[in-house]
């Protein structure tokens, strides 16, 4: 068994597609409509994200997902890149046993974590 994807409910599909491609560097791999749902699949650096948009369900990304995490090589550089794109951290970076982490919010308030592990 292996991890396959993270599904995120979104309230504005275009805003979310822009955020995940422009800010996080994800690549759209497929987009389809199933019933009233638009599904957008993205390659998130080896992990699959699935954006789910339903125009009749506008509660956005406040569902059961707590956070999604991306491993980064240089946390300080990634934070500087986020800042240059107008994205602020939720709170200052935190030290963990084997590295450091930082959190910020996506366009629907979803928590996103960057984690830099010691080699």
C-alpha positions as CSV (number, residue, x, y, z in Angstrom):
1,X,0.0,0.0,0.0
2,X,1.2,3.5,-0.7
3,X,-0.1,7.0,-0.3
4,X,-2.0,8.1,-3.4
5,X,-3.5,11.6,-3.1
6,X,-4.9,14.4,-1.0
7,X,-8.4,15.6,-1.9
8,X,-9.2,19.3,-1.1
9,X,-12.6,20.8,-1.4
10,X,-12.3,24.3,-3.0
11,X,-14.8,27.2,-3.2
12,X,-13.1,28.9,-6.2
13,X,-11.6,26.5,-8.7
14,X,-9.6,29.0,-10.7
15,X,-8.2,30.7,-7.6
16,X,-7.1,27.3,-6.3
17,X,-5.6,26.1,-9.6
18,X,-3.6,29.3,-9.7
19,X,-2.4,28.9,-6.1
20,X,-1.3,25.3,-6.5
21,X,0.4,25.8,-9.8
22,X,1.9,29.3,-9.3
23,X,2.8,29.2,-5.6
24,X,3.5,25.5,-5.1
25,X,4.7,24.6,-8.6
26,X,2.2,21.8,-9.1
27,X,1.3,20.6,-12.6
28,X,-2.2,19.9,-13.7
29,X,-2.4,16.4,-15.1
30,X,-6.1,15.9,-15.7
31,X,-9.4,17.8,-15.3
32,X,-12.8,16.2,-15.6
33,X,-16.5,16.7,-14.6
34,X,-18.3,14.0,-12.8
35,X,-21.9,14.7,-12.0
36,X,-21.9,18.2,-10.6
37,X,-18.2,18.0,-9.5
38,X,-15.2,19.3,-11.3
39,X,-12.1,17.3,-10.4
40,X,-8.6,18.7,-11.1
41,X,-5.7,16.3,-10.6
42,X,-2.3,17.7,-10.0
43,X,1.3,16.3,-9.7
44,X,2.5,17.9,-6.5
45,X,6.2,16.9,-6.9
46,X,5.4,13.2,-6.8
47,X,2.2,13.3,-4.8
48,X,-1.2,13.7,-6.3
49,X,-3.6,16.4,-5.2
50,X,-7.2,16.3,-6.3
51,X,-9.1,19.6,-6.2
52,X,-12.8,19.1,-5.9
53,X,-15.2,21.8,-6.9
54,X,-19.0,21.7,-6.6
55,X,-20.8,25.0,-7.2
56,X,-23.6,24.0,-4.9
57,X,-21.3,23.1,-2.0
58,X,-19.5,26.3,-1.0
59,X,-18.0,25.3,2.3
60,X,-14.6,25.1,0.7
61,X,-11.6,23.5,2.2
62,X,-12.9,23.4,5.8
63,X,-13.6,19.7,5.6
64,X,-11.8,16.8,7.3
65,X,-8.3,17.6,6.0
66,X,-6.0,18.9,8.8
67,X,-3.0,19.7,6.6
68,X,-1.0,18.6,3.6
69,X,2.8,18.5,3.8
70,X,5.6,19.1,1.3
71,X,9.2,18.1,2.1
72,X,11.6,20.9,1.1
73,X,15.4,21.1,0.9
74,X,15.8,24.7,2.1
75,X,13.0,26.0,4.4
76,X,14.3,29.5,4.6
77,X,14.4,29.8,0.8
78,X,10.9,28.4,0.5
79,X,9.7,30.9,3.1
80,X,11.3,33.8,1.2
81,X,9.7,32.5,-2.0
82,X,6.3,32.4,-0.3
83,X,6.8,35.9,1.0
84,X,7.7,37.2,-2.5
85,X,4.3,35.8,-3.7
86,X,2.4,37.5,-0.9
87,X,1.9,34.4,1.2
88,X,2.6,34.8,5.0
89,X,3.3,32.0,7.5
90,X,0.6,31.1,10.0
91,X,3.2,31.5,12.8
92,X,7.1,31.4,12.8
93,X,8.9,28.2,11.8
94,X,9.1,25.5,14.5
95,X,12.0,23.2,15.3
96,X,11.1,19.5,15.4
97,X,13.3,16.6,16.5
98,X,14.7,16.0,13.0
99,X,14.3,19.3,11.3
100,X,12.0,22.4,11.0
101,X,8.5,23.0,9.9
102,X,6.4,26.0,8.8
103,X,2.7,26.4,8.1
104,X,0.7,28.7,5.9
105,X,-2.8,28.8,4.5
106,X,-4.1,27.9,1.1
107,X,-6.9,29.9,-0.6
108,X,-9.7,28.1,1.2
109,X,-8.0,28.2,4.6
110,X,-6.4,24.8,4.3
111,X,-3.3,24.3,6.3
112,X,-0.1,23.6,4.3
113,X,3.1,22.5,5.9
114,X,6.6,22.7,4.6
115,X,9.0,20.4,6.3
116,X,12.8,20.4,6.1
117,X,14.4,17.3,7.6
118,X,18.0,16.9,8.7
119,X,20.0,14.7,6.3
